Amino acid sequence: MHIAVAGNIGAGKTTLTRLLAKHFKWEPHFEDVVDNPYLDDFYHQMERWSFNLQIYFLNSRFRQILQIRESGKKIIQDRTIYEDAHIFAPNLHAMGLMTNRDFNNYSSLFELMESLVEPPDMLIYLRSSIPNLVAQIHKRGRDYENSISIDYLSRLNERYEAWITTYNRGKLLIIDVDNIDFVNNPEHLGQVYNRIDAELNGLF
């Protein structure tokens, strides 16, 4: 079984992935942030490093999906391969931070990879407003995220919303994180568990 958590920067994907993995006894697979050799350079010089960064993420997540399917385990994944291709890369291209040549190359590679992998059994999308994202990003204090602009976050949020309204590759659960505090409120976390339980019982 493959569950994936999607959402903008600062939406709470990693935290929720940890909590769900612990509760449901799933094996968590996290986004490769610590060992990513391009992330810091990208946030300081987006135009120069955008293609490199997106290819790195694409490669990393493709490997993850292959490992998830081969393992036969119940796994929860922090962020999906679809977010790179439908949100981050097109956004960089639209902002003039990735050339047409690089974007076409990237898109062609994604289409090939997509044809070789199965989508997650269930996608959990964390919907968030910009003020909430900004507050969470500041709270966790990652140096390379200090230069993220509100305009950049807003563009990503618009693309997330457009993508999620057309998502039809499997079961979808939307959690509005502006109105729920699953970190500090056990009752709210219990509500999330119950919603996921209900979806899974209808799925398997």
C-alpha positions, 0 to 999 in steps of 0.5 A, a space after each residue: 500500500 502506498 499513501 502520499 502526502 502533498 502540499 505547498 512548502 510549509 503545509 506540514 507534510 513531513 510532520 503529518 507523515 511522521 504522525 501517520 507512520 507512527 499511528 498506522 505502523 506505516 514505513 515513512 519515506 521522506 523528501 531528500 532535503 538534507 542531502 540535496 546538493 542543489 537546494 541552497 544554490 537554487 534558493 540563492 540563484 534560481 535561474 542557474 540551478 532550477 533545471 538541476 534541482 528539478 532533475 535531482 528531485 525527479 530522479 530521487 522520487 522515481 527511485 522512491 516509487 520503484 522501491 515502494 512498489 518493490 518492497 510490498 510494505 505499507 508506506 507513506 511518502 512525503 511529497 509526490 513525483 506529480 508535484 514536481 512535474 505539475 507545480 514546481 517545474 511549470 512554475 519555474 518555467 512560467 517565471 522565466 527561471 527555466 528555459 524552454 529547452 530545459 523545461 521540454 527536456 524535463 517534461 519529456 523525462 517525467 512523461 517517460 517515468 510516469 508511464 512506468 510507475 503506479 500512482 499512490 493508492 491514496 493522496 492526502 492533500 494539505 490545503 493552506 493559506 499563504 499566511 499559514 505557510 509563511 508562519 510555518 516556514 518562519 517557525 522551522 527556520 531553515 536558512 535556505 528558505 529565508 529568501 522564499 517570497 510570498 509571490 513565489 508561494 502564491 504562485 505555487 498555491 495557485 498551481 496546487 489548487 489547479 492540479 488538485 481539482 483535476 487529480 483523478 489518479 486515485 483516492 484523494 483526501 483534502 485536509 484544510 490545515 488552516 482550520 486544524 492543528 494536528 500538531 498541538 491538538 490531539 482531538 484534531 489529530 484524531 479527526 485526521 486519523 478517523 478520516 483516513 481510516 474511513 477512506 482506507 476502509 472504503 479502499 481495501 
